Amino acid sequence: MTTHVLEFADVHYTYPGARQPALNGVTLAVPAGRRCALLGRNGCGKSTLFLHANGIFRPQKGQVLWKGVPISARRAELQALKRNVGLVFQDPEQQLIAATVAEDLSYGLCNLHLPEEEIKEKVRRTLEAFGMSEWADTPVHHLSLGQKRRVALAGVMVMEPELLLLDEPTSYLDPWQTEAFVRELERIHAAGTTIVMATHDLDFAFAWADWVFVMDAGRLVLAGEPERVFARRDILADLRMKPPAVLELWEAIPGHVKERLGRGLPRTPGELAERLRSL
Ligand SMILES: Nc1ncnc2c1ncn2[C@@H]1O[C@H](COP(=O)(O)OP(=O)(O)OP(=O)(O)O)[C@@H](O)[C@H]1O
């Protein structure tokens, strides 16, 4: 049986002064242990959904549940939720608050009033795991955008959340930084963390995710395994979402060649090229 870490049940939210709701009855369940991609056009409500996931926003109608239990407004429970659900914002400037990298990583742990030695040890281990020990005393404003993104991710992971929410983490990263970032995500996922990533990069989503959500106008319109979701060309075309390039290439290959390529759908054009070369 699939267990869900986080669930949204008919959640509604309209920003003060806005004419349209940002969330308009979204119902969505995040399966435990998955790598989920959250897709949808600009303004469909992805970031607003994330802000409800760790209690920053409260639904105006409907419920958000953590492991089947509705999130309450009680301070202690909200604090526990913030610890379980790590949110990495789209813009690292919104997230990084302390002067140096090590201070930034310590910030959330200090708020938990952990003993100083424990904080130091967690920060040391996280810096090491992220390959950034030499940045410990670097002023945050000396870092590049890609480096700030990694520090923001490390600052969330130091809290050891069970669920990691990433808001468009690969935008503005160069291919090398994206690869390094994905390797970090692999390590985090392999250690047991469920991940949900909002992204506009459908090629990346198809290559990386093992579960996909598609939102539109504040609601969920599709959810499931990537192959199944991306097979719904009619719905995706209505949302002006182009299928991943590798699927278009795959469809152009004659059936008798596909049979020889075998082993299900390739995830990237590189993987397809590799299989074609081995014919
Ligand atoms: N602070 C705000 N005040 C008023 N309206 C807002 C505010 N933030 C977002 N909205 C509106 O809420 C809706 C959902 O926005 P949201 O940022 O959640 O979408 P998104 O899917 O994350 O978009 P993007 O892909 O561009 O990041 C949009 O119509 C947006 O204009």
The ligand as an ORCA input file, in Angstrom:
! r2SCAN-3c Opt
* xyz 0 1
  N       1.902     37.824     -2.842
  C       0.926     37.669     -3.738
  N      -0.115     38.528     -3.775
  C      -1.123     38.372     -4.663
  N      -1.183     37.368     -5.564
  C      -0.173     36.489     -5.568
  C       0.930     36.593     -4.662
  N       1.778     35.564     -4.906
  C       1.237     34.855     -5.913
  N       0.073     35.406     -6.312
  C      -0.835     34.899     -7.374
  O      -1.229     33.585     -7.030
  C      -1.246     32.762     -8.184
  C      -0.352     31.536     -7.943
  O       0.990     31.977     -7.825
  P       2.185     30.990     -7.529
  O       3.394     31.830     -7.296
  O       1.768     30.035     -6.482
  O       2.295     30.215     -8.923
  P       3.478     29.290     -9.492
  O       2.818     28.129    -10.134
  O       4.469     29.021     -8.426
  O       4.103     30.227    -10.605
  P       5.593     30.230    -11.264
  O       5.689     28.987    -12.094
  O       5.581     31.481    -12.082
  O       6.587     30.277    -10.118
  C      -0.829     33.638     -9.348
  O      -1.983     34.086    -10.017
  C      -0.113     34.793     -8.704
  O      -0.260     35.970     -9.453
*
